[in-house]
Amino acid sequence: MKNKLTFVAVLLIVSISCPTFGQEDLSLKYASTIQGADLKKHLTYLASDELKGRDTGSEGQKTAAEYLVNFYKEKT
């Protein structure tokens, strides 16, 4: 019984850790591209009264969505 439990524990540890081997940590790669001034500009606009609360389906929400779509289109 003890051998089975040890085997299961080892198998669990290996199965959890295997998917991370050889994968690049993209969060670190892209985190270094974020500039404070740019982040402030985007968040200030998205949180502004101009978007009128951004309730689901509202004009403000659609405007915010268009803003994000256009931003990411420019990045690609």
mmCIF file of the N, C-alpha and C atoms, coordinates in Angstrom:
data_MODEL
# 
_entry.id   MODEL 
# 
loop_
_atom_site.group_PDB 
_atom_site.id 
_atom_site.type_symbol 
_atom_site.label_atom_id 
_atom_site.label_alt_id 
_atom_site.label_comp_id 
_atom_site.label_asym_id 
_atom_site.label_entity_id 
_atom_site.label_seq_id 
_atom_site.pdbx_PDB_ins_code 
_atom_site.Cartn_x 
_atom_site.Cartn_y 
_atom_site.Cartn_z 
_atom_site.occupancy 
_atom_site.B_iso_or_equiv 
_atom_site.pdbx_formal_charge 
_atom_site.auth_seq_id 
_atom_site.auth_comp_id 
_atom_site.auth_asym_id 
_atom_site.auth_atom_id 
_atom_site.pdbx_PDB_model_num 
ATOM 1   N N  . MET A 1 1  ? 0.823   -1.190 0.000   1.00 0.00 ? 1  MET A N  1 
ATOM 2   C CA . MET A 1 1  ? 0.000   0.000  0.000   1.00 0.00 ? 1  MET A CA 1 
ATOM 3   C C  . MET A 1 1  ? 0.869   1.257  0.000   1.00 0.00 ? 1  MET A C  1 
ATOM 4   N N  . LYS A 1 2  ? 1.937   1.225  0.806   1.00 0.00 ? 2  LYS A N  1 
ATOM 5   C CA . LYS A 1 2  ? 2.826   2.379  0.892   1.00 0.00 ? 2  LYS A CA 1 
ATOM 6   C C  . LYS A 1 2  ? 3.503   2.635  -0.456  1.00 0.00 ? 2  LYS A C  1 
ATOM 7   N N  . ASN A 1 3  ? 3.873   1.560  -1.160  1.00 0.00 ? 3  ASN A N  1 
ATOM 8   C CA . ASN A 1 3  ? 4.507   1.710  -2.471  1.00 0.00 ? 3  ASN A CA 1 
ATOM 9   C C  . ASN A 1 3  ? 3.545   2.334  -3.483  1.00 0.00 ? 3  ASN A C  1 
ATOM 10  N N  . LYS A 1 4  ? 2.286   1.936  -3.422  1.00 0.00 ? 4  LYS A N  1 
ATOM 11  C CA . LYS A 1 4  ? 1.292   2.501  -4.338  1.00 0.00 ? 4  LYS A CA 1 
ATOM 12  C C  . LYS A 1 4  ? 1.100   3.989  -4.072  1.00 0.00 ? 4  LYS A C  1 
ATOM 13  N N  . LEU A 1 5  ? 1.045   4.355  -2.811  1.00 0.00 ? 5  LEU A N  1 
ATOM 14  C CA . LEU A 1 5  ? 0.862   5.754  -2.443  1.00 0.00 ? 5  LEU A CA 1 
ATOM 15  C C  . LEU A 1 5  ? 2.062   6.591  -2.887  1.00 0.00 ? 5  LEU A C  1 
ATOM 16  N N  . THR A 1 6  ? 3.247   6.060  -2.704  1.00 0.00 ? 6  THR A N  1 
ATOM 17  C CA . THR A 1 6  ? 4.461   6.748  -3.142  1.00 0.00 ? 6  THR A CA 1 
ATOM 18  C C  . THR A 1 6  ? 4.457   6.904  -4.659  1.00 0.00 ? 6  THR A C  1 
ATOM 19  N N  . PHE A 1 7  ? 4.089   5.843  -5.363  1.00 0.00 ? 7  PHE A N  1 
ATOM 20  C CA . PHE A 1 7  ? 4.033   5.885  -6.822  1.00 0.00 ? 7  PHE A CA 1 
ATOM 21  C C  . PHE A 1 7  ? 3.034   6.937  -7.300  1.00 0.00 ? 7  PHE A C  1 
ATOM 22  N N  . VAL A 1 8  ? 1.867   6.973  -6.699  1.00 0.00 ? 8  VAL A N  1 
ATOM 23  C CA . VAL A 1 8  ? 0.841   7.944  -7.078  1.00 0.00 ? 8  VAL A CA 1 
ATOM 24  C C  . VAL A 1 8  ? 1.323   9.369  -6.792  1.00 0.00 ? 8  VAL A C  1 
ATOM 25  N N  . ALA A 1 9  ? 1.980   9.570  -5.669  1.00 0.00 ? 9  ALA A N  1 
ATOM 26  C CA . ALA A 1 9  ? 2.489   10.898 -5.316  1.00 0.00 ? 9  ALA A CA 1 
ATOM 27  C C  . ALA A 1 9  ? 3.544   11.357 -6.325  1.00 0.00 ? 9  ALA A C  1 
ATOM 28  N N  . VAL A 1 10 ? 4.456   10.473 -6.671  1.00 0.00 ? 10 VAL A N  1 
ATOM 29  C CA . VAL A 1 10 ? 5.499   10.807 -7.649  1.00 0.00 ? 10 VAL A CA 1 
ATOM 30  C C  . VAL A 1 10 ? 4.869   11.078 -9.015  1.00 0.00 ? 10 VAL A C  1 
ATOM 31  N N  . LEU A 1 11 ? 3.936   10.255 -9.413  1.00 0.00 ? 11 LEU A N  1 
ATOM 32  C CA . LEU A 1 11 ? 3.254   10.431 -10.687 1.00 0.00 ? 11 LEU A CA 1 
ATOM 33  C C  . LEU A 1 11 ? 2.523   11.774 -10.737 1.00 0.00 ? 11 LEU A C  1 
ATOM 34  N N  . LEU A 1 12 ? 1.882   12.131 -9.660  1.00 0.00 ? 12 LEU A N  1 
ATOM 35  C CA . LEU A 1 12 ? 1.172   13.405 -9.587  1.00 0.00 ? 12 LEU A CA 1 
ATOM 36  C C  . LEU A 1 12 ? 2.138   14.579 -9.708  1.00 0.00 ? 12 LEU A C  1 
ATOM 37  N N  . ILE A 1 13 ? 3.231   14.524 -8.999  1.00 0.00 ? 13 ILE A N  1 
ATOM 38  C CA . ILE A 1 13 ? 4.226   15.605 -9.048  1.00 0.00 ? 13 ILE A CA 1 
ATOM 39  C C  . ILE A 1 13 ? 4.810   15.741 -10.451 1.00 0.00 ? 13 ILE A C  1 
ATOM 40  N N  . VAL A 1 14 ? 5.136   14.635 -11.068 1.00 0.00 ? 14 VAL A N  1 
ATOM 41  C CA . VAL A 1 14 ? 5.706   14.660 -12.417 1.00 0.00 ? 14 VAL A CA 1 
ATOM 42  C C  . VAL A 1 14 ? 4.685   15.190 -13.420 1.00 0.00 ? 14 VAL A C  1 
ATOM 43  N N  . SER A 1 15 ? 3.449   14.756 -13.309 1.00 0.00 ? 15 SER A N  1 
ATOM 44  C CA . SER A 1 15 ? 2.433   15.195 -14.271 1.00 0.00 ? 15 SER A CA 1 
ATOM 45  C C  . SER A 1 15 ? 2.116   16.677 -14.133 1.00 0.00 ? 15 SER A C  1 
ATOM 46  N N  . ILE A 1 16 ? 2.223   17.210 -12.942 1.00 0.00 ? 16 ILE A N  1 
ATOM 47  C CA . ILE A 1 16 ? 1.966   18.636 -12.735 1.00 0.00 ? 16 ILE A CA 1 
ATOM 48  C C  . ILE A 1 16 ? 3.124   19.473 -13.254 1.00 0.00 ? 16 ILE A C  1 
ATOM 49  N N  . SER A 1 17 ? 4.343   19.000 -13.075 1.00 0.00 ? 17 SER A N  1 
ATOM 50  C CA . SER A 1 17 ? 5.502   19.802 -13.443 1.00 0.00 ? 17 SER A CA 1 
ATOM 51  C C  . SER A 1 17 ? 5.907   19.656 -14.904 1.00 0.00 ? 17 SER A C  1 
ATOM 52  N N  . CYS A 1 18 ? 5.550   18.598 -15.571 1.00 0.00 ? 18 CYS A N  1 
ATOM 53  C CA . CYS A 1 18 ? 5.979   18.366 -16.951 1.00 0.00 ? 18 CYS A CA 1 
ATOM 54  C C  . CYS A 1 18 ? 5.523   19.429 -17.945 1.00 0.00 ? 18 CYS A C  1 
ATOM 55  N N  . PRO A 1 19 ? 4.287   19.890 -17.908 1.00 0.00 ? 19 PRO A N  1 
ATOM 56  C CA . PRO A 1 19 ? 3.875   20.866 -18.918 1.00 0.00 ? 19 PRO A CA 1 
ATOM 57  C C  . PRO A 1 19 ? 4.667   22.167 -18.886 1.00 0.00 ? 19 PRO A C  1 
ATOM 58  N N  . THR A 1 20 ? 5.347   22.463 -17.801 1.00 0.00 ? 20 THR A N  1 
ATOM 59  C CA . THR A 1 20 ? 6.082   23.720 -17.718 1.00 0.00 ? 20 THR A CA 1 
ATOM 60  C C  . THR A 1 20 ? 7.498   23.621 -18.263 1.00 0.00 ? 20 THR A C  1 
ATOM 61  N N  . PHE A 1 21 ? 8.018   22.428 -18.459 1.00 0.00 ? 21 PHE A N  1 
ATOM 62  C CA . PHE A 1 21 ? 9.373   22.288 -18.981 1.00 0.00 ? 21 PHE A CA 1 
ATOM 63  C C  . PHE A 1 21 ? 9.431   22.759 -20.424 1.00 0.00 ? 21 PHE A C  1 
ATOM 64  N N  . GLY A 1 22 ? 10.417  23.582 -20.734 1.00 0.00 ? 22 GLY A N  1 
ATOM 65  C CA . GLY A 1 22 ? 10.641  24.011 -22.100 1.00 0.00 ? 22 GLY A CA 1 
ATOM 66  C C  . GLY A 1 22 ? 9.721   25.111 -22.583 1.00 0.00 ? 22 GLY A C  1 
ATOM 67  N N  . GLN A 1 23 ? 8.876   25.635 -21.732 1.00 0.00 ? 23 GLN A N  1 
ATOM 68  C CA . GLN A 1 23 ? 7.976   26.705 -22.153 1.00 0.00 ? 23 GLN A CA 1 
ATOM 69  C C  . GLN A 1 23 ? 8.533   28.044 -21.702 1.00 0.00 ? 23 GLN A C  1 
ATOM 70  N N  . GLU A 1 24 ? 8.487   28.993 -22.605 1.00 0.00 ? 24 GLU A N  1 
ATOM 71  C CA . GLU A 1 24 ? 8.953   30.337 -22.302 1.00 0.00 ? 24 GLU A CA 1 
ATOM 72  C C  . GLU A 1 24 ? 7.906   31.048 -21.445 1.00 0.00 ? 24 GLU A C  1 
ATOM 73  N N  . ASP A 1 25 ? 8.357   31.805 -20.476 1.00 0.00 ? 25 ASP A N  1 
ATOM 74  C CA . ASP A 1 25 ? 7.435   32.564 -19.638 1.00 0.00 ? 25 ASP A CA 1 
ATOM 75  C C  . ASP A 1 25 ? 7.079   33.857 -20.365 1.00 0.00 ? 25 ASP A C  1 
ATOM 76  N N  . LEU A 1 26 ? 5.951   33.844 -21.069 1.00 0.00 ? 26 LEU A N  1 
ATOM 77  C CA . LEU A 1 26 ? 5.550   34.991 -21.876 1.00 0.00 ? 26 LEU A CA 1 
ATOM 78  C C  . LEU A 1 26 ? 5.157   36.190 -21.032 1.00 0.00 ? 26 LEU A C  1 
ATOM 79  N N  . SER A 1 27 ? 4.727   35.950 -19.804 1.00 0.00 ? 27 SER A N  1 
ATOM 80  C CA . SER A 1 27 ? 4.333   37.079 -18.964 1.00 0.00 ? 27 SER A CA 1 
ATOM 81  C C  . SER A 1 27 ? 5.521   38.002 -18.714 1.00 0.00 ? 27 SER A C  1 
ATOM 82  N N  . LEU A 1 28 ? 6.687   37.447 -18.504 1.00 0.00 ? 28 LEU A N  1 
ATOM 83  C CA . LEU A 1 28 ? 7.872   38.276 -18.293 1.00 0.00 ? 28 LEU A CA 1 
ATOM 84  C C  . LEU A 1 28 ? 8.284   38.993 -19.573 1.00 0.00 ? 28 LEU A C  1 
ATOM 85  N N  . LYS A 1 29 ? 8.156   38.304 -20.682 1.00 0.00 ? 29 LYS A N  1 
ATOM 86  C CA . LYS A 1 29 ? 8.522   38.897 -21.967 1.00 0.00 ? 29 LYS A CA 1 
ATOM 87  C C  . LYS A 1 29 ? 7.653   40.122 -22.264 1.00 0.00 ? 29 LYS A C  1 
ATOM 88  N N  . TYR A 1 30 ? 6.352   39.987 -22.093 1.00 0.00 ? 30 TYR A N  1 
ATOM 89  C CA . TYR A 1 30 ? 5.448   41.078 -22.444 1.00 0.00 ? 30 TYR A CA 1 
ATOM 90  C C  . TYR A 1 30 ? 5.319   42.122 -21.338 1.00 0.00 ? 30 TYR A C  1 
ATOM 91  N N  . ALA A 1 31 ? 5.575   41.747 -20.109 1.00 0.00 ? 31 ALA A N  1 
ATOM 92  C CA . ALA A 1 31 ? 5.512   42.719 -19.015 1.00 0.00 ? 31 ALA A CA 1 
ATOM 93  C C  . ALA A 1 31 ? 6.544   43.822 -19.218 1.00 0.00 ? 31 ALA A C  1 
ATOM 94  N N  . SER A 1 32 ? 7.662   43.478 -19.804 1.00 0.00 ? 32 SER A N  1 
ATOM 95  C CA . SER A 1 32 ? 8.709   44.479 -20.014 1.00 0.00 ? 32 SER A CA 1 
ATOM 96  C C  . SER A 1 32 ? 8.350   45.476 -21.115 1.00 0.00 ? 32 SER A C  1 
ATOM 97  N N  . THR A 1 33 ? 7.301   45.198 -21.885 1.00 0.00 ? 33 THR A N  1 
ATOM 98  C CA . THR A 1 33 ? 6.894   46.119 -22.952 1.00 0.00 ? 33 THR A CA 1 
ATOM 99  C C  . THR A 1 33 ? 5.875   47.148 -22.478 1.00 0.00 ? 33 THR A C  1 
ATOM 100 N N  . ILE A 1 34 ? 5.380   47.007 -21.269 1.00 0.00 ? 34 ILE A N  1 
ATOM 101 C CA . ILE A 1 34 ? 4.360   47.921 -20.748 1.00 0.00 ? 34 ILE A CA 1 
ATOM 102 C C  . ILE A 1 34 ? 5.031   49.161 -20.180 1.00 0.00 ? 34 ILE A C  1 
ATOM 103 N N  . GLN A 1 35 ? 4.633   50.302 -20.686 1.00 0.00 ? 35 GLN A N  1 
ATOM 104 C CA . GLN A 1 35 ? 5.154   51.576 -20.211 1.00 0.00 ? 35 GLN A CA 1 
ATOM 105 C C  . GLN A 1 35 ? 4.095   52.248 -19.339 1.00 0.00 ? 35 GLN A C  1 
ATOM 106 N N  . GLY A 1 36 ? 4.519   52.804 -18.235 1.00 0.00 ? 36 GLY A N  1 
ATOM 107 C CA . GLY A 1 36 ? 3.594   53.425 -17.293 1.00 0.00 ? 36 GLY A CA 1 
ATOM 108 C C  . GLY A 1 36 ? 2.744   54.519 -17.916 1.00 0.00 ? 36 GLY A C  1 
ATOM 109 N N  . ALA A 1 37 ? 3.359   55.357 -18.734 1.00 0.00 ? 37 ALA A N  1 
ATOM 110 C CA . ALA A 1 37 ? 2.626   56.471 -19.353 1.00 0.00 ? 37 ALA A CA 1 
ATOM 111 C C  . ALA A 1 37 ? 1.548   55.953 -20.302 1.00 0.00 ? 37 ALA A C  1 
ATOM 112 N N  . ASP A 1 38 ? 1.880   54.918 -21.075 1.00 0.00 ? 38 ASP A N  1 
ATOM 113 C CA . ASP A 1 38 ? 0.895   54.334 -21.996 1.00 0.00 ? 38 ASP A CA 1 
ATOM 114 C C  . ASP A 1 38 ? -0.258  53.700 -21.230 1.00 0.00 ? 38 ASP A C  1 
ATOM 115 N N  . LEU A 1 39 ? 0.079   52.973 -20.189 1.00 0.00 ? 39 LEU A N  1 
ATOM 116 C CA . LEU A 1 39 ? -0.942  52.321 -19.378 1.00 0.00 ? 39 LEU A CA 1 
ATOM 117 C C  . LEU A 1 39 ? -1.882  53.359 -18.767 1.00 0.00 ? 39 LEU A C  1 
ATOM 118 N N  . LYS A 1 40 ? -1.310  54.433 -18.256 1.00 0.00 ? 40 LYS A N  1 
ATOM 119 C CA . LYS A 1 40 ? -2.123  55.495 -17.654 1.00 0.00 ? 40 LYS A CA 1 
ATOM 120 C C  . LYS A 1 40 ? -3.049  56.120 -18.691 1.00 0.00 ? 40 LYS A C  1 
ATOM 121 N N  . LYS A 1 41 ? -2.527  56.356 -19.892 1.00 0.00 ? 41 LYS A N  1 
ATOM 122 C CA . LYS A 1 41 ? -3.334  56.960 -20.957 1.00 0.00 ? 41 LYS A CA 1 
ATOM 123 C C  . LYS A 1 41 ? -4.537  56.077 -21.293 1.00 0.00 ? 41 LYS A C  1 
ATOM 124 N N  . HIS A 1 42 ? -4.294  54.796 -21.482 1.00 0.00 ? 42 HIS A N  1 
ATOM 125 C CA . HIS A 1 42 ? -5.368  53.875 -21.862 1.00 0.00 ? 42 HIS A CA 1 
ATOM 126 C C  . HIS A 1 42 ? -6.392  53.709 -20.737 1.00 0.00 ? 42 HIS A C  1 
ATOM 127 N N  . LEU A 1 43 ? -5.908  53.534 -19.519 1.00 0.00 ? 43 LEU A N  1 
ATOM 128 C CA . LEU A 1 43 ? -6.827  53.337 -18.396 1.00 0.00 ? 43 LEU A CA 1 
ATOM 129 C C  . LEU A 1 43 ? -7.622  54.597 -18.081 1.00 0.00 ? 43 LEU A C  1 
ATOM 130 N N  . THR A 1 44 ? -6.991  55.753 -18.245 1.00 0.00 ? 44 THR A N  1 
ATOM 131 C CA . THR A 1 44 ? -7.706  57.013 -18.018 1.00 0.00 ? 44 THR A CA 1 
ATOM 132 C C  . THR A 1 44 ? -8.859  57.152 -19.000 1.00 0.00 ? 44 THR A C  1 
ATOM 133 N N  . TYR A 1 45 ? -8.611  56.822 -20.256 1.00 0.00 ? 45 TYR A N  1 
ATOM 134 C CA . TYR A 1 45 ? -9.682  56.901 -21.250 1.00 0.00 ? 45 TYR A CA 1 
ATOM 135 C C  . TYR A 1 45 ? -10.779 55.873 -20.965 1.00 0.00 ? 45 TYR A C  1 
ATOM 136 N N  . LEU A 1 46 ? -10.383 54.632 -20.711 1.00 0.00 ? 46 LEU A N  1 
ATOM 137 C CA . LEU A 1 46 ? -11.374 53.576 -20.499 1.00 0.00 ? 46 LEU A CA 1 
ATOM 138 C C  . LEU A 1 46 ? -12.209 53.803 -19.239 1.00 0.00 ? 46 LEU A C  1 
ATOM 139 N N  . ALA A 1 47 ? -11.657 54.508 -18.267 1.00 0.00 ? 47 ALA A N  1 
ATOM 140 C CA . ALA A 1 47 ? -12.388 54.780 -17.025 1.00 0.00 ? 47 ALA A CA 1 
ATOM 141 C C  . ALA A 1 47 ? -13.077 56.146 -17.041 1.00 0.00 ? 47 ALA A C  1 
ATOM 142 N N  . SER A 1 48 ? -12.964 56.861 -18.143 1.00 0.00 ? 48 SER A N  1 
ATOM 143 C CA . SER A 1 48 ? -13.479 58.231 -18.192 1.00 0.00 ? 48 SER A CA 1 
ATOM 144 C C  . SER A 1 48 ? -15.006 58.284 -18.234 1.00 0.00 ? 48 SER A C  1 
ATOM 145 N N  . ASP A 1 49 ? -15.534 59.436 -17.851 1.00 0.00 ? 49 ASP A N  1 
ATOM 146 C CA . ASP A 1 49 ? -16.981 59.670 -17.915 1.00 0.00 ? 49 ASP A CA 1 
ATOM 147 C C  . ASP A 1 49 ? -17.477 59.681 -19.363 1.00 0.00 ? 49 ASP A C  1 
ATOM 148 N N  . GLU A 1 50 ? -16.569 59.908 -20.287 1.00 0.00 ? 50 GLU A N  1 
ATOM 149 C CA . GLU A 1 50 ? -16.926 59.923 -21.707 1.00 0.00 ? 50 GLU A CA 1 
ATOM 150 C C  . GLU A 1 50 ? -17.569 58.599 -22.136 1.00 0.00 ? 50 GLU A C  1 
ATOM 151 N N  . LEU A 1 51 ? -17.186 57.509 -21.496 1.00 0.00 ? 51 LEU A N  1 
ATOM 152 C CA . LEU A 1 51 ? -17.738 56.197 -21.854 1.00 0.00 ? 51 LEU A CA 1 
ATOM 153 C C  . LEU A 1 51 ? -18.993 55.855 -21.055 1.00 0.00 ? 51 LEU A C  1 
ATOM 154 N N  . LYS A 1 52 ? -19.423 56.728 -20.205 1.00 0.00 ? 52 LYS A N  1 
ATOM 155 C CA . LYS A 1 52 ? -20.717 56.638 -19.507 1.00 0.00 ? 52 LYS A CA 1 
ATOM 156 C C  . LYS A 1 52 ? -20.945 55.310 -18.789 1.00 0.00 ? 52 LYS A C  1 
ATOM 157 N N  . GLY A 1 53 ? -19.938 54.835 -18.100 1.00 0.00 ? 53 GLY A N  1 
ATOM 158 C CA . GLY A 1 53 ? -20.113 53.658 -17.258 1.00 0.00 ? 53 GLY A CA 1 
ATOM 159 C C  . GLY A 1 53 ? -19.864 52.318 -17.910 1.00 0.00 ? 53 GLY A C  1 
ATOM 160 N N  . ARG A 1 54 ? -19.918 52.237 -19.205 1.00 0.00 ? 54 ARG A N  1 
ATOM 161 C CA . ARG A 1 54 ? -19.618 51.012 -19.948 1.00 0.00 ? 54 ARG A CA 1 
ATOM 162 C C  . ARG A 1 54 ? -20.494 49.827 -19.555 1.00 0.00 ? 54 ARG A C  1 
ATOM 163 N N  . ASP A 1 55 ? -21.758 50.065 -19.246 1.00 0.00 ? 55 ASP A N  1 
ATOM 164 C CA . ASP A 1 55 ? -22.669 48.948 -18.966 1.00 0.00 ? 55 ASP A CA 1 
ATOM 165 C C  . ASP A 1 55 ? -22.764 48.045 -20.190 1.00 0.00 ? 55 ASP A C  1 
ATOM 166 N N  . THR A 1 56 ? -22.980 46.775 -19.965 1.00 0.00 ? 56 THR A N  1 
ATOM 167 C CA . THR A 1 56 ? -23.063 45.815 -21.059 1.00 0.00 ? 56 THR A CA 1 
ATOM 168 C C  . THR A 1 56 ? -24.124 46.237 -22.066 1.00 0.00 ? 56 THR A C  1 
ATOM 169 N N  . GLY A 1 57 ? -23.720 46.294 -23.317 1.00 0.00 ? 57 GLY A N  1 
ATOM 170 C CA . GLY A 1 57 ? -24.634 46.655 -24.393 1.00 0.00 ? 57 GLY A CA 1 
ATOM 171 C C  . GLY A 1 57 ? -24.808 48.149 -24.584 1.00 0.00 ? 57 GLY A C  1 
ATOM 172 N N  . SER A 1 58 ? -24.212 48.951 -23.717 1.00 0.00 ? 58 SER A N  1 
ATOM 173 C CA . SER A 1 58 ? -24.368 50.406 -23.836 1.00 0.00 ? 58 SER A CA 1 
ATOM 174 C C  . SER A 1 58 ? -23.438 50.955 -24.910 1.00 0.00 ? 58 SER A C  1 
ATOM 175 N N  . GLU A 1 59 ? -23.702 52.185 -25.290 1.00 0.00 ? 59 GLU A N  1 
ATOM 176 C CA . GLU A 1 59 ? -22.853 52.843 -26.287 1.00 0.00 ? 59 GLU A CA 1 
ATOM 177 C C  . GLU A 1 59 ? -21.421 52.996 -25.759 1.00 0.00 ? 59 GLU A C  1 
ATOM 178 N N  . GLY A 1 60 ? -21.287 53.297 -24.467 1.00 0.00 ? 60 GLY A N  1 
ATOM 179 C CA . GLY A 1 60 ? -19.962 53.436 -23.866 1.00 0.00 ? 60 GLY A CA 1 
ATOM 180 C C  . GLY A 1 60 ? -19.173 52.138 -23.899 1.00 0.00 ? 60 GLY A C  1 
ATOM 181 N N  . GLN A 1 61 ? -19.856 51.034 -23.670 1.00 0.00 ? 61 GLN A N  1 
ATOM 182 C CA . GLN A 1 61 ? -19.190 49.730 -23.715 1.00 0.00 ? 61 GLN A CA 1 
ATOM 183 C C  . GLN A 1 61 ? -18.743 49.416 -25.138 1.00 0.00 ? 61 GLN A C  1 
ATOM 184 N N  . LYS A 1 62 ? -19.568 49.752 -26.098 1.00 0.00 ? 62 LYS A N  1 
ATOM 185 C CA . LYS A 1 62 ? -19.206 49.509 -27.502 1.00 0.00 ? 62 LYS A CA 1 
ATOM 186 C C  . LYS A 1 62 ? -18.032 50.387 -27.922 1.00 0.00 ? 62 LYS A C  1 
ATOM 187 N N  . THR A 1 63 ? -18.027 51.628 -27.442 1.00 0.00 ? 63 THR A N  1 
ATOM 188 C CA . THR A 1 63 ? -16.918 52.532 -27.744 1.00 0.00 ? 63 THR A CA 1 
ATOM 189 C C  . THR A 1 63 ? -15.622 52.013 -27.124 1.00 0.00 ? 63 THR A C  1 
ATOM 190 N N  . ALA A 1 64 ? -15.695 51.525 -25.893 1.00 0.00 ? 64 ALA A N  1 
ATOM 191 C CA . ALA A 1 64 ? -14.515 50.961 -25.230 1.00 0.00 ? 64 ALA A CA 1 
ATOM 192 C C  . ALA A 1 64 ? -14.013 49.733 -25.986 1.00 0.00 ? 64 ALA A C  1 
ATOM 193 N N  . ALA A 1 65 ? -14.926 48.900 -26.441 1.00 0.00 ? 65 ALA A N  1 
ATOM 194 C CA . ALA A 1 65 ? -14.544 47.705 -27.197 1.00 0.00 ? 65 ALA A CA 1 
ATOM 195 C C  . ALA A 1 65 ? -13.865 48.091 -28.507 1.00 0.00 ? 65 ALA A C  1 
ATOM 196 N N  . GLU A 1 66 ? -14.407 49.080 -29.195 1.00 0.00 ? 66 GLU A N  1 
ATOM 197 C CA . GLU A 1 66 ? -13.799 49.548 -30.446 1.00 0.00 ? 66 GLU A CA 1 
ATOM 198 C C  . GLU A 1 66 ? -12.400 50.102 -30.195 1.00 0.00 ? 66 GLU A C  1 
ATOM 199 N N  . TYR A 1 67 ? -12.253 50.824 -29.097 1.00 0.00 ? 67 TYR A N  1 
ATOM 200 C CA . TYR A 1 67 ? -10.952 51.382 -28.727 1.00 0.00 ? 67 TYR A CA 1 
ATOM 201 C C  . TYR A 1 67 ? -9.924  50.261 -28.565 1.00 0.00 ? 67 TYR A C  1 
ATOM 202 N N  . LEU A 1 68 ? -10.304 49.213 -27.856 1.00 0.00 ? 68 LEU A N  1 
ATOM 203 C CA . LEU A 1 68 ? -9.389  48.093 -27.639 1.00 0.00 ? 68 LEU A CA 1 
ATOM 204 C C  . LEU A 1 68 ? -9.093  47.341 -28.931 1.00 0.00 ? 68 LEU A C  1 
ATOM 205 N N  . VAL A 1 69 ? -10.113 47.138 -29.746 1.00 0.00 ? 69 VAL A N  1 
ATOM 206 C CA . VAL A 1 69 ? -9.910  46.454 -31.029 1.00 0.00 ? 69 VAL A CA 1 
ATOM 207 C C  . VAL A 1 69 ? -8.923  47.242 -31.881 1.00 0.00 ? 69 VAL A C  1 
ATOM 208 N N  . ASN A 1 70 ? -9.128  48.541 -31.973 1.00 0.00 ? 70 ASN A N  1 
ATOM 209 C CA . ASN A 1 70 ? -8.229  49.372 -32.777 1.00 0.00 ? 70 ASN A CA 1 
ATOM 210 C C  . ASN A 1 70 ? -6.813  49.383 -32.215 1.00 0.00 ? 70 ASN A C  1 
ATOM 211 N N  . PHE A 1 71 ? -6.699  49.408 -30.901 1.00 0.00 ? 71 PHE A N  1 
ATOM 212 C CA . PHE A 1 71 ? -5.375  49.381 -30.280 1.00 0.00 ? 71 PHE A CA 1 
ATOM 213 C C  . PHE A 1 71 ? -4.628  48.105 -30.659 1.00 0.00 ? 71 PHE A C  1 
ATOM 214 N N  . TYR A 1 72 ? -5.299  46.965 -30.559 1.00 0.00 ? 72 TYR A N  1 
ATOM 215 C CA . TYR A 1 72 ? -4.624  45.702 -30.849 1.00 0.00 ? 72 TYR A CA 1 
ATOM 216 C C  . TYR A 1 72 ? -4.420  45.478 -32.340 1.00 0.00 ? 72 TYR A C  1 
ATOM 217 N N  . LYS A 1 73 ? -5.259  46.067 -33.177 1.00 0.00 ? 73 LYS A N  1 
ATOM 218 C CA . LYS A 1 73 ? -5.029  45.988 -34.624 1.00 0.00 ? 73 LYS A CA 1 
ATOM 219 C C  . LYS A 1 73 ? -3.745  46.721 -34.993 1.00 0.00 ? 73 LYS A C  1 
ATOM 220 N N  . GLU A 1 74 ? -3.505  47.852 -34.343 1.00 0.00 ? 74 GLU A N  1 
ATOM 221 C CA . GLU A 1 74 ? -2.286  48.617 -34.600 1.00 0.00 ? 74 GLU A CA 1 
ATOM 222 C C  . GLU A 1 74 ? -1.044  47.853 -34.167 1.00 0.00 ? 74 GLU A C  1 
ATOM 223 N N  . LYS A 1 75 ? -1.178  47.012 -33.148 1.00 0.00 ? 75 LYS A N  1 
ATOM 224 C CA . LYS A 1 75 ? -0.038  46.264 -32.610 1.00 0.00 ? 75 LYS A CA 1 
ATOM 225 C C  . LYS A 1 75 ? 0.353   45.080 -33.487 1.00 0.00 ? 75 LYS A C  1 
ATOM 226 N N  . THR A 1 76 ? -0.558  44.612 -34.325 1.00 0.00 ? 76 THR A N  1 
ATOM 227 C CA . THR A 1 76 ? -0.248  43.421 -35.132 1.00 0.00 ? 76 THR A CA 1 
ATOM 228 C C  . THR A 1 76 ? 0.222   43.780 -36.507 1.00 0.00 ? 76 THR A C  1 
# 
